[in-house]
Amino acid sequence: MERQEVIARLRNLREEIEQEGEVGIAALETTFALALSDVCGALELGREECDQVLGQDAAVYVAEVCETRFWPVG
C-alpha cells in the first residue's frame, strides 16, 4: 500500500468519525485498543492481522465491545 493511500484511508476514517459524532475527534473518549482496531479496519487488515496488532487481551476486549455495541438504524 502506498503512503498516499494510507493517508487517504486514515483521513477517511477521521472524516467518518467526525460525521457520526457531535464532538470533534480531539474530545472523543475511547480506549487505545478500540482506536487501534478502527485504524486496522481503515487499513483493511483482516481479523487475524488486526488481532496480531492488538495482542490477545486487547483483541478479546475489542470483540466483546463490538458484540455489545448498539448501532442505531438511521
N, C-alpha and C positions, 0 to 999 in steps of 0.2 A: 504494500500500500504506500502510495506516495505521500510525502509530507503535506502537501496541499489538500489531499483527500482526507487525511486525518484531521487537519484543521477544520475543514468544512463539516465533517461529521460531528466534531465536538461543538462547533458553533451551532449547528442544527439542534443538538441536544439542549444547549443553553436556551435557544430561542423557543423550543418546545416547552421547556420548563417554565420560562417566563410567561408564555401564553396561557398556560394552565393555572397559574397561581396569581394571587392578588398581591404578592410580595416579591420584591426583587430577589435574585438568587443570593445576594450577599446576606439577606436576612433569613434565609431558609434554615430550619433546624432539621438536621438529618445525621445519620451516622456515616462514618467514612466507608464502612462496608457497603451501605446502600448506594452511596455516591459512586464508589468504585465499580459496583455492579452495573450501574447505569452507564458508566464510561465503557465498560466491557460490551454492553449492548450496543452503544453507539458505534463501536469499532467492529461490530458484527462478529464478536468472538462466540464460539459455540459454548454450550453449557459446561463441558469438560474443561475447556480453555479458561473460561471465567472462574470455575472452581479452583483451578490451579493458581490463578492470580489472587483470588480471595483467601485461599487456605481453607482447611476443613471447618474450623469453628465459624468463620465468617460466612462460608458457603451455606452451612446449616442455618445460621441466623437469617440470611437473606431469603432462603427458601421458605422458612417459617413466616417471615413477614409477608412475602408475596402470596402465600396461601391465605393470609388473613386480611389483606388489603381490600378495601371496598372501593370499587370503581363505579361511580355514578354513571348511569346511562343518560346521555345528553343529547 
